[in-house]
Amino acid sequence: MNNKSLDRVLNTPDSNFEIPKAGYSNKKANYVENRIQNSHDSQFAAETIYVPQQKITQLANSNRVFIDEEVNEPTKKIIEDSSKNRNIRLEVTKNITDYIPYDRKDEGVRVLSDGKIFDKKFSVKILGIGGAGNNIVKYLSQSQWPDFVKIIALNTDFNALNRMPNVKERYVIGHEKLNGNGAGGDPKIAQSAAEEDAEQIKKAISGADILLLIAGLGKGTGTGAAPVIAKIASEMNILTVGLFNLPSIGAEGKKIYSTALSGLENLQRYCNGFTAIANDRVIGIDRERTSIKRAYDDANEYFKVIVSEFIEMITIGADVNVDFSDIKNFFTDNNGFIFLKVNVSDYTKDSIKKSIEDAIKQGYIDIDIRESSNALYNLKINDNVPSIVLENARAALKDIVKSSDLSVV
């Protein structure tokens, strides 16, 4: 093990450690490092350095270094001296393997019929199309997402794409006819641009299990190109969920709002499910004191919450498991859906019902759920939550929907 390996552990590229060589096995060290680097443990990722009968470990993305209590004093002094002025906190632990389970071998998931290793890499692609769609994915790209989530921005307007360098995958569509100048607010021109680049759009979304299609409706690129993308995804059997933004009637006019509704109708044919945030609800009742920037930031955050909860529900799971097939079954009717995040501390049916109703009133989505045929909920509960909450949550939903045939997953 050379000095650079220890530098990685302490995240200090200029450390000058003198590591004792006696009794040290490079072969053993390489084996342990490979085990750590190839570990499937999702809680911690770490590198471990072995010096004779000693272990020094720093947890990835952490400012703490854990030192086995058996580390001798000279080595400990070297580490402490190197850590000064580096904002690294040293902690001595009796058993460092409590933090890094490096000796636990993951045998993987196997196919029952033949015993072969089974591996599935889940893929979610978030695609923002047009000005509003680009703005939303630009906001989303500022957050950390799992490796299987990819953010893509498409537009007919080069300048709009050029203003979002933090989004890695940005593509101009219809460049041969429009030359990156935009669609001029004309959905038909945007539709033609997307159709021109249909093969390239296929490549961009290929491999996705889920496509989250984000667009603002009412003007050109989002209204015209989004249905083309949704159709392509549908033909590729990708579960396509639309997250759309509807214009304000008062601020943008009835004509643009009517165009938005026409675009939404086209999208409904191809999206497995969709939801639409209404700008009038985002601005709220207090229009005189609500700034436009604050309203748009609130809408962006609302989109982010939907996306993050959606991804977490599928990939991480909760106390009542919801798998990918549950999600697909929920989106079988190509209808609109409403997303609600509800926190409750009183677990009675009436209290849960009131919390849901309040969330609907305060939300940005103007969809009537009283005729809904199914509901999907993701419960996150602590040790103090009684089991009756499951029954009460279902009962509260059925009271609100007024349907005896409501299917609750």
Beta strands, then each sheet from edge to edge (+ up, - down):
strand 1: 46-51
strand 2: 54-59
strand 3: 64-68
strand 4: 89-93
strand 5: 109-110
strand 6: 117-118
strand 7: 124-129
strand 8: 149-155
strand 9: 169-172
strand 10: 210-216
strand 11: 239-246
strand 12: 273-278
strand 13: 374-375
strand 14: 407-408
sheet 1: 1+ 2- 3+ 4+
sheet 2: 5+ 6-
sheet 3: 9+ 8+ 7+ 10+ 11+ 12+
sheet 4: 13+ 14+
end
